[in-house]
Amino acid sequence: MLVNFRLALLRAIVLDNGLVHLIQASAPDMIGLVADDQRRTADLVAFLMEKKDELLNEYATMGQFSVVFQPQDDEDQI
């Protein structure tokens, strides 16, 4: 059980680092979507980091969850 927890923790760290990079690297493009004001890059990054932290906190406190797989069309049904 401890191995599963460590694996999950490592996956969360990788996810966190990936999200940080995505937000920082994409901020100028996202600003272009909101009036192209490049001076607001720091504000946008801070906002997105806060949202990322909220999402990861929800992920970290999840006791149990289910994954449901649904076929995309009739050909995928078994």
N, C-alpha and C positions, 0 to 999 in steps of 0.2 A: 504493500500500500504506500509506503514511503517513497518507493521508486516512482510510482505513478504521480505522486504529489510533486516530486522533483522535476519530472518530465513536464508536467503541466506548468510549473513555475518557469522553467526554461522556455517553454513555448510562449508564455505570456511576456517574458522579457524580450524575446525576439520580435513578437508582435508590437510591443511598445516601442522598441527602437525603430522598427520599420515605419510605424505611424509618425514618429518624430521626424524622421528623414523626409517622409512624404509631405508632411505639412510644411516643413521649412523649404524644401525644394520647390513646392508648388505654390507657395504664397504669392509670388509675383503674378502667376497666371490667374489665380483666384481673384486677386485685386482687379485684374483686367475685367473681370465679370461684374465688379461693383464700382463702376465709374472710373476705372483706370487710375486711381489715386495711389501711386506708389509710396507716398509718404505714410500710408496707413498699413504698411507691411507688418510692423511690430504689433499693432493692435489686432490684426487678423490672426497672426501667429499665436498671440496670447489667448485669443478667444478659442481657436481650434485646439490648442494644448489643453485648455480647461475642459473642453468637450471630450477630448481623448481621455483625460484623467477620469472623468465621470464614467465613461464607457468601461475603462479598465477596472474601476472600482466595482462596478456592477458585475463584471466578469469574475473578479476575485472573490466576491461574496456569494456567488451562486452556489447553493447547496447541491442542487440536482437540476438537471435539465434533460430534455428529450430532443432527439433529432428525428425529423420525419422526412422520409424520402418519398417524393411523388413523381410519377412518370411525366415526361414532358408531352408525350402524345401516345396514341394507341400502340405504336410499334414498340415502345419501351415497356409495356406492361408484360408481366410474366404470367 
